[in-house]
Amino acid sequence: MQIAIVTETFPPEINGVAMTVGKLVEGLRSHQHTVLLFRPKQGSHDFPKRERLFTEHLVNGIPIPGYHGLNIGVPNLLTLFLQLRQHKPDIVHGVTEGPLGWAAIMVAKRLNIPVTSSFHTNFHHYMAHYGAGFIQTMMAAHLRSLHNAPATTFVPTHRLIQELT
């Protein structure tokens, strides 16, 4: 299978989502699946990797307010459309709920490519921590809309399944 994964964070970044996605990619490759990974460029030192069964596509990134050292992907719909149409993945998996993840899910649906997502971070609960509690309801609506678009959304625990349902 050829699987396109879209994420805002990936090793060598160190956080829970990056490490989870790194293990996912490693596992898919060990089972002989081809992985196309789309992620934001994290700086001038960052270049796409191309290895056996693995190709990175870097998109422009902008700093995430309050999260030093991590860029969020700028969703270039045309680039995503052209790349996904050219590579024809069997499935697109959106890992993160930022603009890049949202754009990839919308483009994949437009191209009739099956889509899945995963839910890792309770951004709607964190808004107050980042000084933006006033948009908590709007963030929850965004997450609901984004994760209702794919055929399946993967979550790490049964408790979170119940909460999201």
C-alpha positions in Angstrom: 0.0 0.0 0.0 1.0 3.6 -0.5 0.0 5.8 2.4 0.2 9.6 2.6 0.6 10.9 6.1 0.1 14.6 6.8 1.4 16.0 10.1 2.6 19.3 11.6 5.2 17.5 13.7 7.6 14.6 13.1 11.0 13.5 14.5 13.5 14.8 15.2 11.0 17.0 17.0 10.4 15.7 20.5 6.7 15.6 21.5 4.1 12.9 21.9 2.6 13.3 18.4 6.0 13.4 16.6 7.1 10.2 18.4 3.8 8.5 17.7 3.9 9.4 14.0 7.6 8.3 13.8 6.7 4.9 15.2 3.7 4.6 12.8 5.9 5.4 9.8 8.5 2.9 11.1 5.9 0.2 11.5 4.3 0.8 8.0 7.7 0.6 6.4 8.6 -2.6 8.2 5.5 -4.1 6.6 6.7 -3.0 3.2 4.2 -0.1 2.8 5.3 3.1 1.0 4.9 6.2 3.0 4.6 9.8 1.6 4.9 12.2 4.5 3.8 15.8 4.2 5.0 18.2 7.0 6.1 21.8 7.5 9.7 22.8 7.0 11.0 23.6 10.5 13.9 25.9 9.4 16.6 26.5 6.8 18.5 23.4 8.0 15.5 21.2 7.2 15.5 19.2 4.0 13.2 16.4 2.8 14.3 12.8 3.3 14.1 10.2 0.7 14.7 6.6 1.8 13.5 3.2 0.9 9.7 3.2 1.1 9.7 6.8 2.5 9.5 10.2 0.9 9.0 13.5 2.7 7.4 16.5 1.1 8.0 19.7 3.0 5.6 22.6 2.9 6.2 26.2 4.1 5.7 26.7 7.7 5.1 29.6 10.1 5.8 29.6 13.9 3.1 28.4 16.2 2.4 31.1 18.8 3.3 29.9 22.3 5.1 26.8 21.0 8.7 27.8 20.4 10.6 25.8 17.8 7.7 24.3 15.9 6.1 25.6 12.7 2.6 24.9 11.5 2.1 24.0 7.9 0.9 26.6 5.4 -1.9 24.8 3.4 -1.0 25.2 -0.2 -4.1 23.5 -1.7 -2.7 23.5 -5.3 0.6 21.8 -4.2 -1.2 19.2 -2.2 -3.6 18.5 -5.0 -0.8 18.1 -7.5 1.3 15.9 -5.2 -1.6 13.6 -4.2 -2.8 13.4 -7.8 0.7 12.5 -9.0 1.5 9.9 -6.3 -2.0 8.4 -6.1 -1.8 7.1 -2.5 -4.2 4.4 -1.5 -5.2 6.4 1.6 -4.4 9.8 3.2 -4.1 9.9 6.9 -4.4 13.3 8.6 -2.5 13.3 11.9 -2.8 16.9 13.1 -5.7 19.4 13.0 -3.8 22.4 11.8 -4.3 24.1 8.4 -2.1 21.5 6.7 -4.1 18.5 8.0 -7.4 20.2 7.2 -6.2 21.0 3.6 -4.9 17.5 3.0 -8.2 15.9 4.1 -10.2 18.3 1.9 -8.0 17.7 -1.2 -8.0 13.9 -0.7 -11.8 13.9 -0.5 -11.9 16.0 -3.7 -9.6 13.4 -5.4 -11.8 10.5 -4.1 -8.9 9.2 -2.0 -10.0 7.4 1.2 -9.2 9.5 4.3 -8.6 8.7 7.9 -7.5 10.9 10.8 -6.2 10.6 14.3 -6.9 12.6 17.4 -4.0 13.2 19.7 -4.3 16.5 21.4 -7.2 18.1 23.2 -6.6 21.6 21.7 -10.1 22.8 22.6 -9.2 22.2 26.3 -5.8 23.9 25.9 -7.1 27.2 24.6 -7.3 28.8 28.0 -3.6 27.8 28.7 -2.6 29.7 25.6 -4.6 32.8 26.6 -7.3 32.1 24.0 -10.1 30.5 26.2 -12.6 32.7 24.3 -12.2 30.5 21.2 -12.6 27.1 23.0 -16.1 26.5 21.6 -15.0 27.5 18.1 -11.9 25.1 18.3 -14.2 22.3 19.5 -16.4 22.9 16.4 -13.4 22.9 14.1 -12.1 19.6 15.6 -15.6 18.0 15.3 -15.9 19.1 11.6 -12.4 18.0 10.7 -12.7 14.6 12.3 -16.2 13.9 10.9 -14.9 14.3 7.4 -12.7 11.1 7.2 -14.1 7.6 7.1 -12.4 6.8 10.5 -10.7 8.8 13.2 -8.3 6.9 15.4 -7.9 7.8 19.1 -5.5 6.5 21.7 -7.9 5.5 24.5 -11.5 4.1 25.0 -12.1 7.1 27.4 -11.4 9.5 24.6 -13.7 7.7 22.2 -16.5 8.2 24.7 -15.6 11.8 25.3 -15.5 12.6 21.5 -18.6 10.7 20.8 
